[in-house]
Amino acid sequence: MRYRTLGGTGIEVSVHCLGTMMFGSVGNSDHDDCVRVIHAALDQGVNFLDTADMYSAGESEVVVGKALKGRRDDVVLASKVHFPMGEGRNRGGNSRRWIIKAVEDSLKRLDTDWIDLYQIHRPDHTTDMEETLGALTDLVRQGKIRAFGCSTFPAEEIVESHVVAERRALMRFRTEQPPYSILARGVETSVLPVCERYGMGVLTWSPLASGFLTGKYRMGGAIDMTTGRAALTPARFDPSLPVNITKLEIVERLVEVANGIGCSLPELAVAFTVAHPAVTSVITGPRTMEQLEGLLKGASLSLDDATLDRIDEIVPPGTNIYQPDGAWRPPVLTDPARRRRPAVDRAAA
């Protein structure tokens, strides 16, 4: 396993980061089995683990805490805050009030005194950026976190965060965690260049495009719409929808590329994200030992220029074939009222 420096932090992390979203009730509810998977990854050189408070309502952090007993000093541990945790007001978002409460809860579940990288899971337009950065800066000075970053932020908000940090003499986001795969290359347009401009580390998520780049879904093959992700988000998998037909057509072409260089489709997909100069580490989220072994098997794969050129021909740089699951969309797109003047003021004359 190779290692890269995480932004300007001086922290060295493995190029593969073990994502733990599938550990807990949402994925693998057998804690002992999850611990074995984590230990297997650590034994093969992975030293970077990513979790979040909202994964299985905190259960993922509990599993990670169990796995790190006696091995904490050898692991770079990342977690996240933002999504609601429980019922009631002020139990989510990016306010100082919630961040201070949430980090204490995460530390207890993880059974550790510090988190190496604490990330803001999504933007929050109800909270001033200064409020968020100020709370995170205080946590670093208190020793509860070592560095902090953002996740799935648009380029303009990453830039804003750096401007605010400089003006207010606050610490800045050191990392960004965006969705990135062969089928979702939109971040190549501005997010990744902005991260390079500010010397930020980048840990990407969903390299297998919600399962479409696993090889499980093929043109002409049956897709079970009653279980798993297909049941939860049928629009992402319904083979009759044009966007999904396009994904399946692209998968067939990518399988030819993978076969041509003697690797599997998942190995090709993960190696593609690793090849980008802005990417520090790619998050892979196995649920079982078999999935982990399959992902790590391709860790040594290096794609040559000819292969990357073929991928560029199939999916042009900067192109999103689909909007990644969980990707953040700004309120100006999701709230019609933000795009429409009052009815009495819409006419030009």
Order of alpha helices (4+ residues) and beta strands (2+ residues): beta-beta-beta-alpha-beta-alpha-beta-alpha-beta-alpha-beta-alpha-beta-alpha-beta-alpha-alpha-alpha-beta-alpha-alpha-alpha
